[in-house]
């Protein structure tokens, strides 16, 4: 009895090449960091830089672990994260709705734009003494300076996002007789998400940088305080351990925001061609 020819078999890609590609991708992404750490370790040991001021990375790692073991790192990191996330969250909650309003309604933009330009071009740290005078040296002034610094990139990116929505989308939506609220909900807001998140991610980095600088001036806890106190006491490995911790927190925070952005933008289809 003749056997009917079977259909084409589906070949699954071998597991090993996929695994190898993943390893190579990870190695490529981490190569620059590994090279930096290697140079950091070897340059002081070979006398290329004074190890008094730049100790080898291994010494910094030991100092970092000592700070973890005695609880100093956790206490100071917690103080900084609470301040940073509080200020950042308030800035997002205020700036995104305000930016949508200004971008959507031209009269509001015409009224507020001159004032916003003045504040945009006034550095946050230049106003730190003002915040301290008005709000005191406690937590409120530190959170307020973070709010101020984070508000502007979020606000102006949100305004830009609303004003640069693809005109084709707007014409298509208007041809469907969508009401203004539905147009805003179904077209303007979803199309604005990527640009808004660009400002949010920038503000996330700013929130940490500005807070650390503020903590160096008037704080009894926080990573900025830890770095400043370590430098004052000439505990240089401990100082660099604080700096590395700030960098790691910044990268982790940025990756978290990237993941949230991808989740909110999952409906978008990547451009091809």
Residue pairs with C-beta under 8 A, 6 or more apart in sequence:
37 57
40 54
40 56
40 57
41 56
41 57
41 58
42 48
42 56
43 49
43 54
44 50
44 51
44 54
44 55
44 56
45 51
45 56
52 236
53 236
54 236
54 240
55 236
55 237
55 240
59 237
60 237
60 240
60 241
60 244
61 241
62 237
63 235
63 237
63 238
63 240
63 241
64 73
64 241
64 244
64 245
66 238
67 73
67 226
67 238
67 241
67 242
68 74
72 226
73 226
73 241
73 242
73 245
75 221
76 221
76 222
76 223
76 225
76 226
76 242
77 223
77 245
77 249
79 219
79 221
79 222
79 223
79 225
80 208
80 211
80 212
80 215
80 222
80 223
80 224
80 249
81 249
83 139
83 142
83 143
83 146
83 211
83 215
83 222
84 146
84 207
84 208
84 211
85 207
86 143
86 146
87 142
87 143
87 144
87 145
87 146
87 147
87 149
87 150
87 207
87 211
88 146
88 150
88 203
88 204
88 207
90 143
90 147
91 146
91 147
91 150
91 151
91 154
91 203
91 207
92 150
92 154
92 200
92 203
94 147
94 151
95 150
95 151
95 152
95 154
95 155
95 158
95 199
96 154
96 158
96 196
98 155
98 158
99 154
99 155
99 156
99 157
99 158
99 159
99 161
99 162
99 196
100 158
100 162
100 184
100 188
100 189
100 192
101 108
102 108
102 109
102 112
102 113
102 155
102 159
103 109
103 158
103 159
103 160
103 161
103 162
103 163
104 162
104 184
104 188
109 159
116 152
116 155
116 156
119 148
119 152
120 152
120 156
124 145
124 148
124 149
124 210
125 145
125 210
125 213
125 214
127 145
127 148
128 141
128 145
128 214
128 217
131 141
131 144
131 145
131 148
132 141
132 218
134 141
135 141
135 144
137 218
141 214
141 218
142 211
142 214
142 215
142 219
145 210
145 211
145 214
146 207
146 210
146 211
146 214
149 203
149 206
149 207
149 210
150 203
150 204
150 206
150 207
150 210
151 203
153 199
153 202
153 203
153 206
154 196
154 199
154 200
154 203
155 199
156 199
157 195
157 196
157 198
157 199
157 200
157 202
158 192
158 195
158 196
158 199
160 195
161 191
161 192
161 193
161 194
161 195
161 196
162 188
162 192
164 195
165 187
165 188
165 191
165 192
166 191
169 187
169 191
170 183
170 187
173 183
173 186
173 187
174 183
178 186
178 187
190 267
193 261
193 264
193 265
194 261
194 265
194 268
197 257
197 260
197 261
197 264
197 265
200 257
200 261
201 254
201 257
201 258
201 261
204 250
204 253
204 254
204 257
205 250
205 253
205 254
208 246
208 249
208 250
208 253
211 222
211 224
212 222
212 223
212 224
212 227
212 246
213 224
214 224
215 222
215 223
215 224
215 225
215 228
216 224
216 225
216 227
216 228
219 225
223 242
223 245
223 246
226 238
226 242
227 239
227 242
227 243
227 246
230 236
230 238
230 239
230 242
231 239
